[in-house]
């Protein structure tokens, strides 16, 4: 088989350790089109030894080594959607696609195995263009165009760019303050995605989204699986930290159960499930 440019490979010898933490039905399942009451939610991110996601706010910081990076793309291939916040979209200009060998655009047919990007952008801050990576890859058939969850009506120009490559604005009946309130809107966001046939969501960040999900509100109970890559590096003070607000009366804030530690190159991956009985 001819190698596909930019395609990544994640061996079965590594993926077998993660399978138990993934959605039961892969995106290619015959049930893909069916509505579910709540999508399966995986929270995943890469962190330094001092729990930093980035060296500074708005600065893209590479933490994952080659093997754990391939794992991330493997995880994307096993979810219907990947979700980030507007801040990450603005700072990183991300591709939000899957490059695992054999998915659509990387040796496979159509867009099979490609997740749907979802950007939570309540204030309409993300001013994307036709040159944005996610839009360009959608146009090239190497990824899907995003759904943008917002509380404000987009401009005609933005709507035209997004819809021309197959994306949609999901204008929810919420105020930006509702979405900013910790955990209060995640049920509504996930329900809107479920109504569009999305039955598994991989939440990738950034810091605000991760800390909001892990915080004292009801959002944590929506998480089914947590997969964290820990890189052998310190980023120091001033970075974007995984440090959810635990309130004044609840310790410990969270704890995982059914945990497994998986070495991948120089990184280590922690898999687990939320233990909501401690909340």
C-alpha positions as CSV (number, residue, x, y, z in Angstrom):
1,X,0.0,0.0,0.0
2,X,1.4,3.4,-1.0
3,X,2.0,5.7,2.0
4,X,-0.2,8.8,2.1
5,X,1.5,12.1,2.6
6,X,1.0,13.5,6.2
7,X,-0.9,10.4,7.3
8,X,-0.2,9.1,10.8
9,X,-0.2,5.5,12.1
10,X,-1.2,4.4,15.5
11,X,-0.5,0.7,16.0
12,X,-3.1,-1.8,17.4
13,X,-0.6,-2.8,20.1
14,X,-1.1,0.7,21.6
15,X,-4.8,1.3,20.7
16,X,-5.9,-1.9,22.5
17,X,-5.1,-0.3,25.8
18,X,-7.4,2.6,25.1
19,X,-10.4,0.8,23.5
20,X,-12.2,0.4,26.8
21,X,-12.4,4.2,27.2
22,X,-13.8,4.9,23.8
23,X,-17.4,5.2,22.5
24,X,-19.1,1.8,22.0
25,X,-20.2,2.6,18.5
26,X,-17.6,3.9,16.0
27,X,-18.6,6.7,13.7
28,X,-19.0,4.2,10.8
29,X,-21.7,2.2,12.8
30,X,-25.1,1.7,11.1
31,X,-26.5,3.7,14.1
32,X,-24.5,6.8,13.1
33,X,-27.6,8.6,11.9
34,X,-29.7,7.8,14.9
35,X,-30.5,10.4,17.6
36,X,-29.2,9.7,21.0
37,X,-30.3,11.3,24.3
38,X,-26.7,12.4,25.1
39,X,-23.5,11.9,23.1
40,X,-20.7,9.9,24.6
41,X,-18.3,12.6,25.9
42,X,-14.5,12.1,26.1
43,X,-12.4,14.9,27.7
44,X,-8.9,14.9,26.4
45,X,-5.9,17.2,26.5
46,X,-2.1,17.3,26.8
47,X,-0.5,18.9,29.8
48,X,3.0,19.6,31.2
49,X,4.2,18.3,34.5
50,X,3.0,21.5,36.1
51,X,-0.5,21.1,34.7
52,X,0.0,23.7,31.9
53,X,-1.7,23.5,28.6
54,X,0.3,26.4,27.0
55,X,3.3,28.5,27.9
56,X,1.1,31.7,27.9
57,X,-2.5,32.6,27.0
58,X,-3.0,32.7,23.2
59,X,0.4,31.0,22.5
60,X,0.2,27.6,20.7
61,X,2.4,25.2,22.6
62,X,3.4,21.7,21.3
63,X,3.5,19.2,24.2
64,X,2.7,15.8,22.7
65,X,5.5,13.6,21.3
66,X,5.0,11.8,17.9
67,X,3.3,8.7,19.4
68,X,0.8,10.6,21.6
69,X,0.1,12.9,18.8
70,X,-0.8,9.9,16.6
71,X,-3.0,8.7,19.5
72,X,-4.9,12.0,19.5
73,X,-5.7,11.6,15.8
74,X,-6.7,8.0,16.4
75,X,-9.1,9.3,19.1
76,X,-10.5,11.7,16.6
77,X,-11.2,8.9,14.2
78,X,-13.3,7.2,16.9
79,X,-15.6,10.2,17.6
80,X,-18.3,11.9,15.6
81,X,-17.2,15.3,16.6
82,X,-14.3,17.2,18.3
83,X,-15.1,20.3,20.3
84,X,-13.0,23.4,21.2
85,X,-13.6,26.9,22.4
86,X,-13.3,30.1,20.4
87,X,-10.1,31.1,22.2
88,X,-8.3,28.0,20.9
89,X,-9.7,28.5,17.4
90,X,-8.4,32.1,17.4
91,X,-5.0,31.3,18.9
92,X,-4.1,28.1,17.1
93,X,-5.9,28.3,13.7
94,X,-6.3,24.5,14.1
95,X,-6.9,21.9,11.4
96,X,-9.5,20.0,13.5
97,X,-9.3,17.0,11.2
98,X,-8.0,13.4,11.5
99,X,-4.8,12.3,9.8
100,X,-4.8,8.6,10.7
101,X,-4.0,6.5,7.7
102,X,-7.1,5.0,6.1
103,X,-9.6,7.7,7.0
104,X,-11.3,9.9,4.4
105,X,-8.8,12.2,2.7
106,X,-5.8,10.0,3.9
107,X,-6.3,6.9,2.0
108,X,-10.0,6.2,2.7
109,X,-13.2,7.0,0.9
110,X,-15.1,10.3,1.2
111,X,-15.0,11.6,4.7
112,X,-15.3,8.3,6.5
113,X,-13.5,8.6,9.9
114,X,-13.4,12.4,9.8
115,X,-14.9,14.0,12.9
116,X,-17.1,17.1,12.8
117,X,-15.3,20.1,14.3
118,X,-17.5,22.0,16.8
119,X,-16.4,25.5,18.0
120,X,-18.2,27.0,20.9
121,X,-18.2,30.7,20.2
122,X,-21.0,32.5,22.1
123,X,-19.9,36.0,21.3
124,X,-18.9,35.4,17.6
125,X,-15.2,36.2,18.2
126,X,-13.8,33.8,15.8
127,X,-13.4,35.7,12.5
128,X,-12.4,32.8,10.3
129,X,-11.8,33.1,6.5
130,X,-11.6,30.9,3.5
131,X,-7.9,30.6,4.2
132,X,-8.4,29.2,7.8
133,X,-7.0,25.7,8.0
134,X,-10.3,24.0,8.9
135,X,-12.1,25.6,6.0
136,X,-9.3,24.9,3.5
137,X,-9.1,21.2,4.5
138,X,-12.9,20.9,4.2
139,X,-12.7,22.3,0.7
140,X,-9.9,19.9,-0.1
141,X,-11.9,16.9,1.1
142,X,-9.5,16.2,4.0
143,X,-11.9,17.1,6.8
144,X,-15.4,18.3,7.7
145,X,-16.4,21.9,8.0
146,X,-17.3,23.0,11.5
147,X,-20.5,23.6,13.4
148,X,-20.1,26.9,15.2
149,X,-22.2,27.1,18.4
150,X,-23.1,30.8,19.0
151,X,-25.6,33.2,20.6
152,X,-25.3,35.9,18.0
153,X,-26.4,36.0,14.4
154,X,-23.4,35.7,12.1
155,X,-22.8,38.1,9.2
156,X,-23.8,37.1,5.7
157,X,-20.2,36.9,4.7
158,X,-19.3,34.5,7.6
159,X,-22.4,32.4,6.9
160,X,-21.6,32.1,3.2
161,X,-18.0,31.0,3.9
162,X,-19.1,28.4,6.4
163,X,-22.0,27.0,4.5
164,X,-20.1,26.9,1.2
165,X,-17.9,24.0,2.6
166,X,-20.7,22.2,4.4
167,X,-20.6,23.9,7.9
168,X,-23.4,25.3,10.0
169,X,-24.0,28.0,12.6
170,X,-26.0,26.6,15.5
171,X,-27.5,29.7,17.0
172,X,-28.8,28.7,20.4
173,X,-31.6,30.4,22.3
174,X,-29.1,31.4,25.0
175,X,-27.3,34.6,26.0
176,X,-23.5,34.6,26.1
177,X,-23.8,34.9,29.8
178,X,-25.7,31.7,29.9
179,X,-22.9,29.9,28.1
180,X,-20.3,31.6,30.3
181,X,-22.1,30.3,33.4
182,X,-20.2,27.2,34.6
183,X,-21.8,24.1,33.3
184,X,-25.2,25.6,32.7
185,X,-25.3,25.3,29.0
186,X,-23.5,22.0,28.2
187,X,-26.7,20.0,28.3
188,X,-28.2,22.3,25.7
189,X,-25.1,22.2,23.5
190,X,-24.8,18.5,23.6
191,X,-28.5,18.1,22.9
192,X,-28.2,20.3,19.8
193,X,-25.4,18.1,18.5
194,X,-27.3,14.9,19.3
195,X,-30.2,16.2,17.2
196,X,-27.8,16.5,14.3
197,X,-26.8,12.8,14.5
198,X,-23.6,13.3,16.6
199,X,-23.4,10.5,19.2
200,X,-19.9,11.0,20.5
201,X,-17.9,14.1,21.2
202,X,-14.2,14.5,21.9
203,X,-13.6,17.7,23.9
204,X,-10.1,19.0,23.3
205,X,-10.0,22.4,24.9
206,X,-8.8,25.0,25.5
207,X,-8.3,26.0,29.1
208,X,-11.6,27.7,29.7
209,X,-13.6,24.8,28.3
210,X,-11.6,22.2,30.2
211,X,-11.7,24.0,33.5
212,X,-15.4,24.7,33.0
213,X,-16.1,21.0,32.4
214,X,-14.1,20.0,35.5
215,X,-15.5,22.7,37.7
216,X,-18.2,22.6,40.4
217,X,-21.2,22.8,38.0
218,X,-23.2,19.9,36.5
219,X,-21.0,19.6,33.3
220,X,-18.6,17.0,34.9
221,X,-21.5,14.5,35.1
222,X,-21.8,14.6,31.3
223,X,-18.2,13.3,30.8
224,X,-17.9,9.5,30.2
225,X,-14.1,9.2,29.7
226,X,-11.0,11.2,30.4
227,X,-7.7,10.7,28.5
228,X,-4.8,13.0,29.4
229,X,-1.3,13.1,27.9
230,X,1.4,14.1,30.3
231,X,4.6,15.4,28.7
232,X,7.9,15.3,30.6
233,X,8.4,19.0,30.7
234,X,7.7,22.1,32.9
235,X,6.4,25.3,31.3
236,X,6.6,27.5,34.4
237,X,4.4,30.2,35.8
238,X,2.2,32.4,33.6
239,X,0.8,29.7,31.4
240,X,-2.7,28.3,30.8
241,X,-3.3,25.9,33.7
242,X,-5.7,23.0,34.3
243,X,-7.0,24.4,37.6
244,X,-10.8,24.2,37.8
245,X,-12.6,26.2,40.5
246,X,-13.5,23.8,43.2
247,X,-15.4,26.2,45.5
248,X,-14.7,26.5,49.2
249,X,-16.4,23.3,50.5
250,X,-15.6,20.5,48.2
251,X,-12.3,18.5,48.3
252,X,-11.3,16.5,46.5
253,X,-12.8,18.3,43.4
254,X,-12.7,15.3,41.2
255,X,-11.2,11.8,41.1
256,X,-11.0,9.3,38.3
257,X,-11.8,5.6,38.6
258,X,-10.8,2.6,36.5
259,X,-7.6,4.3,35.6
260,X,-4.8,3.0,33.3
261,X,-1.4,4.5,32.7
262,X,0.0,4.0,29.2
263,X,3.6,4.9,28.2
264,X,3.8,6.3,24.7
265,X,7.4,7.3,23.8
266,X,8.6,9.9,26.3
267,X,5.0,10.8,27.3
268,X,2.5,8.9,29.5
269,X,-1.2,8.8,28.9
270,X,-3.7,8.5,31.8
271,X,-7.1,7.0,31.0
272,X,-10.0,6.9,33.4
273,X,-13.7,7.5,34.1
274,X,-15.2,10.2,36.3
275,X,-16.1,9.1,39.8
276,X,-19.1,11.3,40.2
277,X,-19.9,9.8,43.6
278,X,-17.3,12.1,45.1
279,X,-19.0,15.2,43.8
